[in-house]
Amino acid sequence: MPPTPARANVAAGLKRHLSQKQSSPHDIEKGSTTSHSYVASSNNSQEDGNNHHAENGNATAEDFIENELLVGRSGPQKERTSVSSNASSGSALPQRLKIGFYFSLWYALNVAYNIANKKVLNVLPAPLTVASIQLGIGAIYVRTLWLLHIRPSPRLAQSGISIVRRVGICHTAGQLLTVTALGAGTVSFTHIVKASDPCFQKVDEAALYATLIPVVGGVAYACLKDRYFSLVALLAALGSNIAFALRAVYSKAGMDEKYVGDDVTPANLYGSVTCFSFLLSLVPAVILEGASFPGLWHDATEEKDANGISSMALIIRIVISGLTHYTNNEVMFLALSNVHPVTLAVGNTLKRVFIIIASVVVFNSPLDFRTAIGSAIGIGGVF
């Protein structure tokens, strides 16, 4: 380890002191005077102290002091580094278990959201309004936690406000486009397109893209049973991939910032983003669907056929979809704070396999051989 200026000054002073003991009384007196001058000037010039030592120092003292003060410290430091390394290794297992818990909870909540969301869109084909309402439910939920002091409310600095705005724009676009895709096409077709999510992430090595082939290909192959093509669903799903990729990058950058405000945890960061996104989403929802929404609601709740449900039942479905949308994304933010955005994107692709399996069970659609093989390839590709 190279000596610091302060350590070099101490060493030079000790060398002088040893040399004074071997000098005549006249030299000692002279050396004492010079020693005071050295102390006064040592903070300004390390080089002057070294030159004085070269004139009055003793070779044996120099070797001893250099070994003990300038070199000897490196041994204990290496030992401390080794202990720190072992401690870090010991904490790896709890960290992995925490990440695994976040991903498992994220998958479960996301499956619940997709099922609830599709049930709403099947009877109420107003994707922009539904998406905005879901954001609003999330905003009410997190604001309640802050007002009741169940969770400390964040106080954003100017840098934090900028991050919330950037992430919020991407989150709003991704949410509106995803719900639009699910409303325009089938669930399986939408997830074919969204399975390409990792390809929209920035990676440092081109070879890493090759490792994504079995993941993306397996999920796409599992969804090939649905041959209904929708240009709106295709473009909306691709657009949501881009928006969510940017959201992950901006969110991770915000989490890595030294200071964005007080109590700005990953969960509170997403809560702030949701409040901003809700206000932003009202604009396209009102402009594009504001006039038609009352009629769509009437048709969904007044028809007596198999698709018609009561107003209360529809409200409950929307509330459930809003709560599961918020909570699954909040857990996703917690997972993102512990992994790289590319890792999150790969996990997001694997999640779509579970959505397909859940939809088979809930909507009573048969699981054919192609879907089973594709799901297995997708899961195997991640691991």
Secondary structure, 3 states (H helix, E strand, C coil): CCCCHHHHHHHHHHHHHHHHHCCCHHHHHHHHHHHHHHHHHHCCCHHHHHHHHHHHCCHHHHHHHHHHHHHCCHHHHHHHHHHHHHHHHHCHHHHHHHHHHHHHHHHHHHHHHHHHHHHHHHHCCCHHHHHHHHHHHHHHHHHHHHHCCCCCCCEECHHHHHHHHHHHHHHHHHHHHHHHHHHHCCHHHHHHHHCCHHHHCCCCCCHHHHCCHHHHHHHHHHCCCCCCCCHHHHHHHHHHHHHHHHHHHHHHHHHHCCCCEECCCHHHHHHHHHHHHHHHHHHHHHHHHCCCHHHHHHHHHHCCCCCCCCHHHHHHHHHHHHHHHHHHHHHHHHHHCCCCHHHHHHHHHHHHHHHHHHHHHHCCCCCCHHHHHHHHHHHHHHC
